[in-house]
Structures are given as C-alpha cells and as structure tokens.
Amino acid sequence: MIDHMIDHMAEMVGRLKADTIHKASQTADFGRKASGSVNVKVLYFISSLICLALGCLGTLGFFGSFLLQSPTDSIGPLLGFAAWNLFPYGVAAALVWLARKNTIASALGLIGCLLLLLIGVGLPVKVFYFDPPDAQSGLVILVTPVYQFLGAAPFLIPAQILARTKKPLPPDAP
C-alpha cells in the first residue's frame, strides 16, 4: 500500500516537472533576454536579495541565541535591538528594488548588500564569539547598523543616483 502511494507521488512529481520544463521552454525565463543570454541586472538584483536574506537570517540567529539565554523580563528590549539591527536590511532592500532596472546601479547595490552582510553578521559574531568579553562588547549591538550604513552608503547612494538618471547608458555599456 505504501509502495503504491510512493509510486503514485513520484509519478505526479515527474509529470509536474515535465509540465514546468515544457512551459519554461515556451516562454522567456525571468532572468533571460529573448536572445537567450542572461540578464545581468536581474542576476545582480537576485544576488542582492540573497545577501539581504542571509544577513537577516544571520542577525535573527544571533539574536535568537541571546533570546534563548535571556531571562523573560529582557525579551522586549532584545526584540527592539533586533529590529534596530534588521532596519538596514529593509532600507537596502527598498534601495535595491528602486535601482533594479539599471545594470551599474544593480551592481553597486550588490556590493552594498555584500558589505551589509559582512558587517551586520561578521561584527557581532567577532565581538561576541571570538574576542574576549569586556564591558564595551554590548555596544556593538547599538553601533552595528551605523557601521553598516557607513560601509554601504558609498555604494547604495550612487546606485540611487544612477538609477534615477534619465539619460540611458550606451548599448555597449555593461
């Protein structure tokens, strides 16, 4: 009986895969131009979103580990600090969304998102897990979003300026 159910489910999944592949071959994919080449700005945009998602997951995991160790009366402030540390990712997601139609702006947005990921996850992990504890270690929770802004702003702000320019780039530009 169970073998029959497993065979039936495998057959259904096989049909679903075949239908999906057939539909994808008939229409242009999201990340491809009509000529079949990959649309680079879409790849930059998706890569930026992946970096932001990884940063959010890392930040949530970091604060989740503290949440499991904290007493119940300190949950409110800890959630506030988590929201403060997640704020740069939301702002960057909005900026990357607005810059997604320009290739150079999308590339700059990706660099900014990589810096957000490295600073937002790397700095707290370094301070809390690799450095010896001291009295100022807790301040990293307050200043990490500021460091993220300082690191990503030189890339995200020019991306917005480039995305808002009305003059199109020449066709041979990347």
N, C-alpha and C positions, 0 to 999 in steps of 0.2 A: 504494500500500500504506500509506504513512504517512498520507495524507489519510484513508483509510478508518479507521485507528486513531484519529486525532484526532476524526473524526466520531462514532465509537463512544464515545469517552471523554466527549465533550460531551453525547451523549445520556444516558449514565449519570449525569453530574453533574446534568443537568436533571431526571431522574427523582428523584434524591436530594433536590434542592431542593424539588421538588413534594411529596414524602413528608414532608419536615421541616416545611414550611409547613402541610400538612394536619394533622399531629399537633399542632403548636403551636396551631393554631386550635381543636382539640378539647379541649385541656387548658389549665389556667391556667398562665401562664408563671411562672418563678421570682420575678421582680420585680414581679408584678402581683397585686392582690387579685381576688377573684371578681367584683367590680363593674367591673373594667376599669381602675381607677385604679392609678397606680404606687405601690408600697410604698416609702415614703421611707427607712425604716430599712435596707432591702435595698440601695438605691442608696448610702446612706452607707457601708454595710459594704463594698460592692464598690469604691467610690471609695477607701476607706481601704486596701484591699488593693492597689489600683493604685498608690497613693502609696508604700506599703511596697515593692512590687516595683520601682518606679522608683528608690527610694532604694538598694535592694540592688544593682540594676544599675549605678547611678552609682558606688557605693562599689567594686564589683568592677572596674569600668572604670578607676577611679582607681588602685586597687592593681595592676591588670593592666598599666597603663602603667609603673608602677615595677618590676614583676616582669620586664618585657621589658628594662629598662635595668640591672637589678641583677646583680651577679656571683652565681655559683651558690652561694657559701657563705652568702649572706644571704637565701636563699629561706625558710628556716624561720622566722626572726623576722618577716619580712614577712607570711607567712601567719598568724602569730599576731596581728599588728597588724590584719590584715584581719578575722580572726574577732572581735577586740575591737570593731572598728568596725561589724560586722554584728550584734552582740549586741542593740543597742537595737531593731533592726527585728524580731527574733524575739520579744522581750518585748512590743513593741507589738502584734504580730500576735496573740499569745495574749490580751492585754487587750482588743483589739478584737473578737476572737472571743467572749469572755465577755460583752461588752456589746452584742452584735448584736441582741438582742431588744427593746431599749428605744430609742425614736427619739431622745430627747435624749442618751442615753449614746452612741449611734452618731454623732450629730453632734459631740459633744465628742471622740470617738475620731478622727473625720476631721480635726478641727482639730489634734489632737496628732500625727497621722500627717503632715499637711502641714508642721508645724514640724520633725518628724524629717527629712523630705525636704530642706527648705530648709537646715537646719543641717548635716545629715550630708553633703550633697553640696556645698552652697554654701561652707561654711567652708574645707574643704581646697582646693577649686578656687581660691577667692580667694587663699588664702595661698600656694599653690604655683605658680599660673599668673599672677596679676595683681599681687601685691605683690613688691617687690624682695627677693631672698633675704637672710636673715640667720641668725644662729646659733640662734635660737629657733624657726625655721619648722617643724622636725621635731616639736616638741612638740604641734603641732595634731593629730597622729595619736593621741596619748595622751589629749588632753582633749576631742576632739570628742564621744565618747559621753557624757561628763559634761555637756557643754553641751546635748546632745540630751535628756538626762534632765531637766535643769533647765528646758528650754523646753517639753517635752511633758508633764511631770508635772502641772502645774496643770490640764491637760485630761484626761489619761488616768486619774488617780486619782479625780477626781469622777465620771468616766464609770463606773468600777467601783462606786462608792458608789451611784450612781443605778441601775445595773443590778441591784444586789443588794437594793434596797428591795422589800419585799413588797407595799406599798400601790400599786395600779395608778394610773396617771395618769388624769385625767378624759378621756372620749372626745373632747372637742373640743381637747385639747392636741395639739401637733404631734408 
